[in-house]
């Protein structure tokens, strides 16, 4: 089995590493587009064009499935990719609003995501479908991806934003950008027993299994 993984930056490497654990015999090929980081502050037209260009090596490799391991690219470009390449299997990554809405006890969840993801129609539809009866807090994480990419993230900044969400009764924290997977342990240490931290690696693996079968 050959799995392609695309992300704008190093978030895809974490997803690829975790998928290799789930699929030890698979060949996993990663591509990124660090030259054009960050995606989260770009227009939808730019994101779509960049994503189409960046996945060409994965299409050439004839991957069984391609994981768009970028919430921003999924939110903006996935529909276009599926229309352009109807024979190719794509798996996107979206903020886990649906499971969070079923898990929350307080009725308040926190979504950490890029500005482009939060502004996208796809994300709006997720909220309108699954979060009509809960409060969704969206902290300003606009600089996180770039800072994580350059290993210069200010942990105190993350701490302040996460604690603010916790103090507003959020009991679920969604990591809506694969860059943030690299700081999952930090966020879990801040949240401790006050909130559950969700990211979609296991769901991606399950979806790959269903598609391949």
SEVEX-402759 format. One record per residue (C-alpha): residue in one letter; x, y, z. Coordinates in nm, 2 decimals, m for minus. Example, Ala and Ser with C-alpha at 12.3 -4.5 7.8 and 13.67 -1.06 7.14 Angstrom:
// SEVEX-402759
- resn/u/v/w
- a/1.23/m0.45/0.78
- s/1.37/m0.11/0.71
//
This chain:
// SEVEX-402759
- resn/u/v/w
- x/0.00/0.00/0.00
- x/0.12/0.35/m0.09
- x/0.00/0.65/0.11
- x/0.07/1.00/0.01
- x/0.07/1.28/0.28
- x/0.06/1.65/0.19
- x/0.09/1.94/0.43
- x/0.20/2.29/0.39
- x/0.48/2.23/0.65
- x/0.61/1.99/0.92
- x/0.26/1.90/1.04
- x/0.24/1.64/0.77
- x/0.56/1.47/0.90
- x/0.39/1.41/1.23
- x/0.08/1.27/1.06
- x/0.30/1.04/0.84
- x/0.50/0.92/1.15
- x/0.17/0.83/1.33
- x/0.03/0.66/1.02
- x/0.34/0.45/0.98
- x/0.27/0.31/1.33
- x/m0.08/0.22/1.21
- x/0.04/0.08/0.87
- x/0.39/m0.06/0.93
- x/0.41/m0.23/0.59
- x/0.29/0.08/0.39
- x/0.51/0.31/0.19
- x/0.43/0.66/0.31
- x/0.54/0.95/0.09
- x/0.53/1.30/0.22
- x/0.54/1.63/0.04
- x/0.52/1.98/0.18
- x/0.52/2.34/0.06
- x/0.73/2.52/0.31
- x/0.83/2.78/0.05
- x/0.47/2.92/0.07
- x/0.41/2.90/0.44
- x/0.18/3.00/0.61
- x/m0.13/2.88/0.42
- x/m0.36/3.00/0.69
- x/m0.33/3.37/0.60
- x/m0.36/3.33/0.22
- x/m0.67/3.37/0.00
- x/m0.88/3.07/m0.10
- x/m0.77/3.11/m0.46
- x/m0.40/3.10/m0.35
- x/m0.45/2.80/m0.12
- x/m0.63/2.60/m0.39
- x/m0.36/2.68/m0.66
- x/m0.08/2.60/m0.42
- x/m0.24/2.27/m0.31
- x/m0.30/2.15/m0.66
- x/0.07/2.22/m0.75
- x/0.21/2.07/m0.44
- x/0.04/1.73/m0.47
- x/0.17/1.66/m0.82
- x/0.45/1.43/m0.69
- x/0.20/1.22/m0.50
- x/m0.02/1.19/m0.81
- x/0.29/1.08/m1.01
- x/0.36/0.81/m0.75
- x/0.01/0.67/m0.80
- x/m0.06/0.66/m0.43
- x/m0.35/0.44/m0.32
- x/m0.48/0.73/m0.12
- x/m0.36/1.09/m0.06
- x/m0.41/1.24/0.28
- x/m0.44/1.62/0.27
- x/m0.29/1.66/0.62
- x/m0.36/2.03/0.63
- x/m0.69/2.16/0.78
- x/m0.65/2.48/0.58
- x/m0.60/2.30/0.24
- x/m0.88/2.06/0.32
- x/m1.12/2.33/0.41
- x/m1.05/2.53/0.10
- x/m0.92/2.30/m0.17
- x/m1.05/1.94/m0.12
- x/m1.36/1.98/m0.32
- x/m1.16/2.11/m0.61
- x/m0.91/1.83/m0.59
- x/m1.18/1.57/m0.60
- x/m1.34/1.73/m0.90
- x/m1.01/1.76/m1.08
- x/m0.89/1.41/m1.00
- x/m1.20/1.20/m0.97
- x/m1.01/0.86/m0.99
- x/m0.78/0.95/m0.70
- x/m0.88/0.88/m0.34
- x/m0.84/1.18/m0.11
- x/m0.87/1.20/0.26
- x/m0.91/1.54/0.42
- x/m0.86/1.66/0.78
- x/m1.12/1.88/0.94
- x/m1.16/2.01/1.29
- x/m1.33/1.74/1.50
- x/m1.65/1.94/1.57
- x/m1.88/1.63/1.55
- x/m1.71/1.41/1.81
- x/m1.64/1.71/2.03
- x/m2.01/1.81/2.03
- x/m2.10/1.46/2.15
- x/m1.83/1.44/2.41
- x/m1.86/1.78/2.58
- x/m2.02/1.79/2.93
- x/m2.01/2.17/2.97
- x/m2.15/2.26/2.62
- x/m1.83/2.46/2.55
- x/m1.55/2.35/2.31
- x/m1.23/2.52/2.19
- x/m1.11/2.50/1.83
- x/m0.75/2.59/1.76
- x/m0.72/2.66/1.39
- x/m0.58/2.89/1.13
- x/m0.77/3.20/1.01
- x/m0.84/3.04/0.67
- x/m0.99/2.73/0.83
- x/m1.21/2.93/1.06
- x/m1.33/3.15/0.77
- x/m1.40/2.86/0.53
- x/m1.74/2.75/0.42
- x/m1.65/2.39/0.51
- x/m1.58/2.49/0.87
- x/m1.90/2.70/0.89
- x/m2.10/2.40/0.77
- x/m1.95/2.18/1.04
- x/m2.05/2.43/1.31
- x/m2.40/2.47/1.16
- x/m2.45/2.10/1.14
- x/m2.30/1.98/1.47
- x/m2.25/2.27/1.70
- x/m2.58/2.46/1.70
- x/m2.64/2.39/2.07
- x/m2.29/2.44/2.20
- x/m2.05/2.73/2.24
- x/m1.74/2.72/2.02
- x/m1.44/2.93/2.13
- x/m1.18/3.01/1.86
- x/m0.86/3.15/2.02
- x/m0.62/3.35/1.80
- x/m0.37/3.09/1.69
- x/m0.28/3.28/1.37
- x/0.10/3.27/1.45
- x/0.13/2.92/1.59
- x/0.20/2.73/1.26
- x/0.48/2.96/1.15
- x/0.63/2.96/1.50
- x/0.61/2.58/1.53
- x/0.77/2.55/1.18
- x/1.07/2.75/1.30
- x/1.08/2.60/1.65
- x/1.03/2.94/1.80
- x/0.69/2.90/1.96
- x/0.64/3.09/2.28
- x/0.50/2.83/2.52
- x/0.36/3.10/2.75
- x/0.15/3.24/2.46
- x/0.00/2.89/2.41
- x/m0.05/2.86/2.79
- x/m0.24/3.19/2.82
- x/m0.47/3.11/2.53
- x/m0.55/2.76/2.64
- x/m0.61/2.87/3.00
- x/m0.85/3.14/2.88
- x/m1.05/2.87/2.70
- x/m1.05/2.65/3.01
- x/m1.16/2.94/3.23
- x/m1.45/2.98/2.99
- x/m1.56/2.62/3.07
- x/m1.42/2.45/2.76
- x/m1.38/2.08/2.83
- x/m1.28/1.98/2.47
- x/m0.98/2.13/2.29
- x/m0.97/2.05/1.91
- x/m0.63/2.08/1.73
- x/m0.75/2.21/1.39
- x/m0.41/2.23/1.23
- x/m0.16/1.94/1.19
- x/0.13/2.17/1.30
- x/m0.04/2.18/1.64
- x/0.01/1.80/1.67
- x/0.37/1.87/1.75
- x/0.26/2.06/2.07
- x/m0.02/1.82/2.17
- x/0.17/1.71/2.48
- x/0.22/2.07/2.58
- x/m0.15/2.15/2.55
- x/m0.24/1.83/2.73
- x/m0.01/1.93/3.02
- x/m0.18/2.27/3.04
- x/m0.53/2.13/3.02
- x/m0.45/1.84/3.26
- x/m0.78/1.70/3.39
- x/m0.98/2.00/3.28
- x/m1.02/1.92/2.91
- x/m0.97/1.65/2.65
- x/m0.75/1.73/2.35
- x/m0.87/1.59/2.02
- x/m0.67/1.54/1.70
- x/m0.77/1.32/1.40
- x/m0.48/1.07/1.35
- x/m0.68/0.76/1.45
- x/m0.98/0.87/1.24
- x/m0.75/0.92/0.94
- x/m0.61/0.56/0.98
- x/m0.97/0.42/1.01
- x/m1.07/0.61/0.69
- x/m0.77/0.48/0.50
- x/m0.85/0.12/0.60
- x/m1.21/0.16/0.48
- x/m1.10/0.31/0.15
- x/m0.84/0.05/0.08
- x/m1.08/m0.23/0.17
//
